[in-house]
Amino acid sequence: MEIGVPKEIKDQEFRVGLSPSSVRVLNDRGHRVFVETAAGLGAGFSDEDYQKAGGKIVEKAAQVWDKPLIVKVKEPLKAEYGFLNKEALLFTYLHLAAERYLTEALIESGTTAIAYETVELADGRLPLLTPMSVIAGRLSVQFGARYLEKQQGGRGVLLGGFPGVSPGQVVILGGGVVGTEAARIAIGMGAKVTILDINVERLAYLETLFGSRVELLYSSPAQLENVVPKADLLIGAVLVLGKRAPTLVSRSLVAKMNPGSVIVDVAVDQGGCVETLRATSHSQPTYLESGVVHYGVPNMPGAVPWTATQALNNSTLPYVIKLADHGLKALDQDVSLAKGLNVANHRLIHPAVREVFPDLI
């Protein structure tokens, strides 16, 4: 099969759908991979690296978008909608619950679209979302610590504190993969960490993981009202598969936070769980509202493309191989991959996304 790998055009998105090592594996299986020139440059992969791996470098985006299988990292942007067509199978992150216009464009084009984030194993794990969730969780504290610096508009709090001076307080909404990794880094930095979640079993698991180093609380409106205003760094780490994230922190609650506190909402690509937070970009990552620094970059792992591209490829490549070898028949052979199907034949397929857009069914 012919496979197209476009250059990502989202602001400062340096990841790439396939690394040279992945291209080599596909090439060895008899597939032809067409890579848009400079697609991997930001991740440290030159056109020559792809050519050595058996890939073919093409100059124009249209020359990769016309292939039967398109492998990307981020969702198509408006400038790419014209490339969508009914002959294409698109494999990438989509997050359609927060992207109505993209959803409509995919339906209208007839493109078959499989979303990384909804590929689901029998035990409920999300194998293609997890690697980027791990990275985003770790980065959320790294970025949060930076924007707490006074020069960045923050309170001037050092998360690790100092002997005789209290450490910074990190409050994490959600104890899934993102929240767990955020806690891991925050603990390592010496911060005081609190995680809130509505899943009692998950809280019990986190206790076995972190012990008394983390305060674990059942999430309720009253608990949020008590904890959020005390946070130096508030991290949104809420995930509802295929749906918009619920709004847990209201505008009035944000206003009660200390001036210069920081909010990093990793759930922003699913609409965000903080009412005052909107999507930003790596070029302009933050803004100030109610005196609080808001960080809402939806493609956080794009900041570490060398690591993130390889981590993503390690998980996506087996599925890319199945799609390249068998086309859409791969969905009949792999139930987990079939759950990733979001749009096909001008129809919205995924149940959770259908709930978000009932008028598009």
Residue pairs with C-beta under 8 A, 6 or more apart in sequence:
1 31
1 32
1 68
1 69
1 323
1 324
1 325
1 327
2 31
2 32
2 33
2 34
2 67
2 68
2 69
3 18
3 26
3 31
3 32
3 33
3 34
3 67
3 68
3 69
3 70
3 71
3 320
3 324
4 34
4 36
4 63
4 64
4 65
4 66
4 67
4 69
4 70
4 71
5 16
5 17
5 18
5 23
5 33
5 34
5 35
5 36
5 39
5 55
5 64
5 70
5 71
5 72
6 17
6 36
6 39
6 61
6 64
6 65
6 70
6 72
6 80
7 16
7 36
7 37
7 38
7 39
7 61
8 14
8 15
8 16
8 39
8 72
8 73
8 74
8 302
9 77
9 79
9 80
10 74
10 77
10 299
10 302
11 281
11 282
11 283
12 281
12 282
12 283
12 302
12 303
13 42
13 73
13 74
13 282
13 299
13 302
14 41
14 42
14 43
14 302
14 305
15 42
15 43
15 73
15 74
15 299
15 301
15 302
15 305
15 308
15 309
15 312
16 39
16 40
16 42
16 43
16 45
16 73
16 305
16 309
17 39
17 71
17 72
17 73
17 91
17 92
18 26
18 33
18 35
18 71
18 313
18 317
18 320
19 40
19 43
19 45
19 309
19 310
19 313
20 40
20 45
20 49
20 50
20 52
20 53
20 55
21 53
21 313
22 313
22 317
22 320
23 33
23 35
23 50
23 53
23 54
23 55
24 53
24 54
25 317
25 321
26 33
26 320
26 321
26 324
27 33
27 53
27 54
27 55
28 54
29 321
29 324
29 325
31 324
32 56
33 50
33 54
33 55
33 56
34 55
34 56
34 57
34 58
34 63
34 64
34 67
35 47
35 50
35 55
35 56
35 57
35 58
35 64
36 57
36 58
36 59
36 60
36 61
36 63
36 64
37 47
37 57
37 58
37 59
38 47
40 46
40 47
40 49
40 50
40 309
41 47
42 305
43 305
43 306
43 308
43 309
44 305
44 306
45 309
47 57
50 57
51 57
58 64
61 80
61 83
62 83
64 70
65 80
65 83
65 88
66 83
66 85
66 88
67 88
68 87
68 88
68 89
68 327
69 88
69 89
69 91
69 320
69 323
69 324
70 88
70 89
70 90
70 91
70 92
71 91
71 92
71 316
71 320
72 90
72 91
72 92
72 93
73 92
73 93
73 302
73 309
73 312
74 92
74 93
74 299
74 302
75 92
75 93
75 94
75 95
75 96
75 99
75 102
76 83
76 84
76 90
76 92
76 102
76 105
78 101
81 102
81 105
81 109
84 90
84 105
84 106
84 109
84 111
85 109
85 110
85 111
86 109
86 110
86 111
86 346
88 111
88 112
89 111
89 112
89 114
89 323
89 327
89 328
90 106
90 111
90 112
90 113
90 114
91 114
91 116
91 316
91 319
91 320
91 323
92 113
92 115
92 116
93 115
93 116
93 117
93 132
93 269
94 102
94 113
94 115
94 116
94 117
94 342
95 115
95 117
95 269
95 270
95 298
96 102
96 103
96 106
96 115
96 242
96 342
96 343
96 350
96 353
96 356
96 357
97 242
97 243
97 244
97 270
97 271
97 352
97 353
97 356
98 244
98 269
98 270
98 271
100 357
103 343
103 348
103 353
103 357
103 360
104 360
106 113
106 342
106 343
107 343
107 346
107 347
107 348
107 360
108 346
110 345
110 346
111 343
112 328
112 341
112 343
112 344
112 345
113 341
113 342
113 343
113 344
114 323
114 337
114 340
114 341
114 342
115 340
115 342
115 350
116 128
116 129
116 316
116 340
117 126
117 128
117 129
117 241
117 242
118 126
118 241
118 242
118 339
118 340
118 342
118 350
118 352
119 126
119 127
119 128
119 129
119 319
119 336
119 337
119 339
119 340
120 126
120 241
120 336
120 339
120 340
121 127
121 336
122 335
122 336
126 133
126 241
127 315
127 336
128 312
128 315
128 316
128 319
128 340
129 177
130 177
130 315
131 308
131 311
131 312
131 314
131 315
132 301
132 308
132 311
132 312
133 176
133 177
133 178
133 181
133 239
133 266
134 177
134 178
134 181
134 311
135 181
135 300
135 301
135 304
135 307
135 308
135 311
136 178
136 181
136 266
136 300
136 301
137 177
137 178
137 179
137 180
137 181
137 182
137 184
137 185
137 237
137 266
138 181
138 182
138 184
138 185
139 300
139 301
139 303
139 304
140 178
140 182
140 235
140 237
140 264
140 266
140 300
141 159
141 170
141 182
141 185
141 186
141 189
141 191
141 233
141 235
141 264
142 185
143 264
143 285
143 295
143 300
144 159
144 170
144 233
144 235
144 262
144 264
144 295
145 159
145 189
145 233
146 152
147 153
147 154
147 262
147 264
147 286
147 293
147 295
148 154
148 155
148 156
148 157
148 158
148 159
148 168
148 232
148 233
148 260
148 261
148 262
148 293
149 156
150 156
150 260
152 286
152 293
153 260
153 286
153 288
153 293
154 260
154 261
154 262
154 293
155 232
155 258
155 259
155 260
155 261
155 262
156 260
157 168
157 232
157 260
158 167
158 168
159 167
159 168
159 170
159 186
159 189
159 190
159 191
159 232
159 233
160 167
160 168
160 189
160 190
160 191
161 167
161 168
161 190
161 191
166 192
167 190
167 191
167 192
168 191
168 192
168 232
168 233
169 191
169 192
169 194
169 230
169 231
169 232
169 233
170 182
170 183
170 186
170 191
170 192
170 193
170 194
170 231
170 232
170 233
170 234
170 235
171 194
171 196
171 227
171 228
171 230
171 231
171 233
171 234
171 235
172 179
172 182
172 183
172 186
172 193
172 194
172 195
172 196
172 235
172 237
173 179
173 196
173 219
173 224
173 234
173 235
173 236
173 237
173 238
173 248
173 249
173 273
174 195
174 196
174 197
174 236
174 237
174 238
174 239
174 267
174 273
175 195
175 196
175 197
175 199
175 202
175 203
175 206
175 216
175 237
176 197
176 202
176 237
176 239
178 235
178 237
178 239
178 266
179 195
179 197
179 235
179 237
180 206
180 209
182 235
182 237
182 266
183 193
183 195
183 206
183 210
183 214
186 193
186 233
187 193
187 210
187 213
187 214
191 233
192 215
193 210
193 213
193 214
193 215
194 214
194 215
194 216
194 217
194 227
194 231
195 203
195 206
195 214
195 215
195 216
195 217
196 217
196 218
196 219
196 223
196 224
196 227
197 203
197 206
197 216
197 218
197 219
198 218
198 219
200 218
203 216
203 217
203 218
206 214
206 216
207 216
210 216
217 223
217 227
219 248
224 248
224 249
224 253
225 253
228 234
228 249
228 253
228 254
228 256
228 257
229 253
229 256
229 257
229 258
231 257
231 261
232 258
232 261
232 262
233 261
233 262
233 263
233 264
234 249
234 257
234 261
234 262
234 263
234 264
234 274
235 263
235 264
235 265
235 266
236 245
236 248
236 249
236 263
236 264
236 265
236 266
236 267
236 268
236 272
236 273
236 274
236 277
237 266
237 267
238 245
238 246
238 248
238 267
238 273
239 245
239 267
239 270
240 246
240 270
240 352
241 352
242 350
242 351
242 352
242 353
242 356
243 270
243 352
243 353
243 355
243 356
244 270
244 271
244 356
245 267
245 270
245 271
245 272
245 273
246 273
247 272
247 273
247 274
247 275
248 273
248 274
249 263
249 273
249 274
249 275
249 276
250 275
251 275
251 276
251 290
254 263
254 274
254 275
254 276
254 289
254 290
254 292
255 290
257 263
257 290
257 291
257 292
258 291
259 291
259 292
260 291
260 292
260 293
261 292
261 293
262 292
262 293
262 295
263 274
263 276
263 277
263 292
263 293
263 294
263 295
264 295
265 272
265 273
265 274
265 277
265 294
265 295
265 296
266 300
267 273
268 277
268 278
268 279
268 296
268 297
268 298
269 279
269 298
269 299
272 278
272 279
272 296
274 294
276 289
276 290
276 292
276 294
277 294
277 296
278 287
278 294
278 296
279 296
279 297
279 298
280 286
280 287
280 294
280 295
280 296
280 297
281 297
282 297
282 299
282 302
282 303
285 295
285 296
285 297
286 293
286 294
286 295
287 293
287 294
288 294
297 303
301 308
301 312
302 308
319 330
319 334
319 337
322 330
322 333
322 334
322 337
323 330
323 337
326 333
330 337
331 337
331 338
331 341
332 338
339 350
341 349
341 350
342 348
342 349
342 350
342 353
343 349
347 361
348 354
348 357
348 360
348 361
354 360
354 361
